[in-house]
């Protein structure tokens, strides 16, 4: 062919066999594959059955006129983009040509036709049609790439990122895809999209200096002779790269630009996936560090104190939520028991470290003999001096285990729940958050009767996005109307009932019971 456009499958429609022969011969000499039809009905069937790229259509046909055939082609969603060129020896005046173009034809040739004009018209039609098809295909793929990007960036774990990436690659390229990376713990994760269930997928932790395609072929995901398009994006850390791979589609010569387009799209999707993997790995590492710090700073065991039974629980938020600053404290002083619970506002490593400072500071102030309101005031001053802009809530009680006399003060925390033989009710105690200013801190005194229990919680147990905190507090009050004989069992029951439906925030729970004299 003299043109740069590769050959195409062309349909020639004419009821005169001689005309079909002449046009078909010229087109075949130009390198095209030719399909012939003698009637309008036959032409429509050829378009439905074969991947026709161009139609030369006689205006005057024995069954359907060319205008009707053209209209049906252009209104067929699967064939609407196929160029149609009218050819006629009789309908050649301005009105005929105008009607033909108005009916949807892309060009109109009047016989006699020069062979060079016919071939040049075919090349022009194919050049325009293929450019439009490439643009439409790219637009569709870019829209699918945007959808995949949203799903990838919404993922909270490496596995979720890879699942979204493999699904996105399948949607964009229409072929099975594989995504592979290593999570923050060094565990290799490989996800296949539309891969048969028992396929052996390559282990990303075994990625070496070998070419990515060779590494991928080490498994039985594909046959040995399957070619791959691979995007292997190096990690910012010393980890194997994030790999995204799809089999190469055998493109026809007329679609040679598709391979470069696919490589570019796969490279973009690979970069997006690698950035998301790095982000969730970094988050997982920070969360692991914060959780380790928080657990190490909380009491390993609730101390055994004469005259009281104590049980405590700390439950981190779900695996994809940020670490919080919840804590609890139980300490035996000279003549009473110090009980405290608190929550540093925010979710981060910073919140966990501020929590540790608060916990140790309140223990120190309590040992010095300060009253609960004085301890809260000092904690507030410490927050304002060393952590300006950070807020926290703390509920602090001192309890005499011999008499049950209790003194409570709060820095913006939920009130304690007092459970007695008469039922469960919240003790009315309030006060401003820590970190807001040197405001008055009031104390409330009350008595925990023999056998009575005081329950302290953080808001993660009673608040969620789906229900207001008042509703959660009422649920806790109803659940606690009768406290189990074992406070350990009570804590497990409450967490089982309330925590399972939340999980969006850390939870701290502390329960203290004044033991009857006969059980001491």
Secondary structure as the mmCIF struct_conf table of DSSP 4:
data_model
#
loop_
_struct_conf.conf_type_id
_struct_conf.id
_struct_conf.beg_label_comp_id
_struct_conf.beg_label_asym_id
_struct_conf.beg_label_seq_id
_struct_conf.end_label_comp_id
_struct_conf.end_label_asym_id
_struct_conf.end_label_seq_id
BEND BEND1 UNK A 3 UNK A 5
HELX_LH_PP_P HELX_LH_PP_P1 UNK A 6 UNK A 7
STRN STRN1 UNK A 9 UNK A 13
BEND BEND2 UNK A 15 UNK A 15
HELX_RH_AL_P HELX_RH_AL_P1 UNK A 17 UNK A 29
TURN_TY1_P TURN_TY1_P1 UNK A 30 UNK A 31
STRN STRN2 UNK A 33 UNK A 37
BEND BEND3 UNK A 38 UNK A 39
HELX_RH_AL_P HELX_RH_AL_P2 UNK A 40 UNK A 49
BEND BEND4 UNK A 50 UNK A 50
STRN STRN3 UNK A 54 UNK A 58
BEND BEND5 UNK A 59 UNK A 59
BEND BEND6 UNK A 62 UNK A 64
HELX_RH_AL_P HELX_RH_AL_P3 UNK A 66 UNK A 74
TURN_TY1_P TURN_TY1_P2 UNK A 75 UNK A 75
TURN_TY1_P TURN_TY1_P3 UNK A 77 UNK A 81
BEND BEND7 UNK A 82 UNK A 82
STRN STRN4 UNK A 83 UNK A 88
BEND BEND8 UNK A 89 UNK A 90
BEND BEND9 UNK A 93 UNK A 93
HELX_RH_AL_P HELX_RH_AL_P4 UNK A 94 UNK A 102
TURN_TY1_P TURN_TY1_P4 UNK A 103 UNK A 104
BEND BEND10 UNK A 106 UNK A 106
STRN STRN5 UNK A 107 UNK A 110
BEND BEND11 UNK A 111 UNK A 112
HELX_RH_AL_P HELX_RH_AL_P5 UNK A 115 UNK A 154
BEND BEND12 UNK A 157 UNK A 157
HELX_RH_AL_P HELX_RH_AL_P6 UNK A 158 UNK A 173
BEND BEND13 UNK A 174 UNK A 175
STRN STRN6 UNK A 177 UNK A 182
TURN_TY1_P TURN_TY1_P5 UNK A 184 UNK A 185
BEND BEND14 UNK A 186 UNK A 186
STRN STRN7 UNK A 188 UNK A 193
BEND BEND15 UNK A 194 UNK A 194
TURN_TY1_P TURN_TY1_P6 UNK A 197 UNK A 198
HELX_LH_PP_P HELX_LH_PP_P2 UNK A 201 UNK A 203
HELX_RH_3T_P HELX_RH_3T_P1 UNK A 204 UNK A 206
BEND BEND16 UNK A 209 UNK A 210
HELX_RH_AL_P HELX_RH_AL_P7 UNK A 212 UNK A 217
TURN_TY1_P TURN_TY1_P7 UNK A 218 UNK A 218
BEND BEND17 UNK A 219 UNK A 222
TURN_TY1_P TURN_TY1_P8 UNK A 224 UNK A 225
STRN STRN8 UNK A 228 UNK A 233
HELX_LH_PP_P HELX_LH_PP_P3 UNK A 234 UNK A 235
BEND BEND18 UNK A 236 UNK A 239
HELX_LH_PP_P HELX_LH_PP_P4 UNK A 240 UNK A 241
STRN STRN9 UNK A 242 UNK A 247
HELX_LH_PP_P HELX_LH_PP_P5 UNK A 248 UNK A 249
HELX_RH_3T_P HELX_RH_3T_P2 UNK A 253 UNK A 255
TURN_TY1_P TURN_TY1_P9 UNK A 256 UNK A 256
HELX_RH_AL_P HELX_RH_AL_P8 UNK A 257 UNK A 297
BEND BEND19 UNK A 298 UNK A 298
BEND BEND20 UNK A 300 UNK A 301
HELX_LH_PP_P HELX_LH_PP_P6 UNK A 302 UNK A 304
TURN_TY1_P TURN_TY1_P10 UNK A 306 UNK A 307
STRN STRN10 UNK A 308 UNK A 315
HELX_LH_PP_P HELX_LH_PP_P7 UNK A 316 UNK A 318
TURN_TY1_P TURN_TY1_P11 UNK A 319 UNK A 320
BEND BEND21 UNK A 321 UNK A 321
HELX_LH_PP_P HELX_LH_PP_P8 UNK A 322 UNK A 323
STRN STRN11 UNK A 325 UNK A 332
BEND BEND22 UNK A 334 UNK A 336
STRN STRN12 UNK A 337 UNK A 344
BEND BEND23 UNK A 345 UNK A 346
BEND BEND24 UNK A 348 UNK A 348
HELX_RH_AL_P HELX_RH_AL_P9 UNK A 349 UNK A 367
TURN_TY1_P TURN_TY1_P12 UNK A 368 UNK A 369
HELX_RH_AL_P HELX_RH_AL_P10 UNK A 372 UNK A 386
BEND BEND25 UNK A 387 UNK A 387
TURN_TY1_P TURN_TY1_P13 UNK A 388 UNK A 389
STRN STRN13 UNK A 392 UNK A 399
TURN_TY1_P TURN_TY1_P14 UNK A 401 UNK A 403
STRN STRN14 UNK A 405 UNK A 411
STRN STRN15 UNK A 412 UNK A 412
HELX_LH_PP_P HELX_LH_PP_P9 UNK A 413 UNK A 416
STRN STRN16 UNK A 417 UNK A 420
TURN_TY1_P TURN_TY1_P15 UNK A 421 UNK A 422
STRN STRN17 UNK A 423 UNK A 426
HELX_LH_PP_P HELX_LH_PP_P10 UNK A 432 UNK A 433
STRN STRN18 UNK A 434 UNK A 434
TURN_TY1_P TURN_TY1_P16 UNK A 435 UNK A 435
BEND BEND26 UNK A 436 UNK A 436
BEND BEND27 UNK A 438 UNK A 438
STRN STRN19 UNK A 444 UNK A 447
TURN_TY1_P TURN_TY1_P17 UNK A 450 UNK A 451
STRN STRN20 UNK A 453 UNK A 457
HELX_RH_3T_P HELX_RH_3T_P3 UNK A 459 UNK A 461
TURN_TY1_P TURN_TY1_P18 UNK A 462 UNK A 462
STRN STRN21 UNK A 464 UNK A 464
TURN_TY1_P TURN_TY1_P19 UNK A 465 UNK A 466
STRN STRN22 UNK A 467 UNK A 467
HELX_RH_AL_P HELX_RH_AL_P11 UNK A 469 UNK A 479
TURN_TY1_P TURN_TY1_P20 UNK A 480 UNK A 480
BEND BEND28 UNK A 481 UNK A 482
BEND BEND29 UNK A 485 UNK A 486
HELX_RH_AL_P HELX_RH_AL_P12 UNK A 487 UNK A 498
HELX_RH_3T_P HELX_RH_3T_P4 UNK A 499 UNK A 501
BEND BEND30 UNK A 504 UNK A 505
STRN STRN23 UNK A 507 UNK A 514
HELX_LH_PP_P HELX_LH_PP_P11 UNK A 515 UNK A 516
HELX_RH_3T_P HELX_RH_3T_P5 UNK A 517 UNK A 519
#
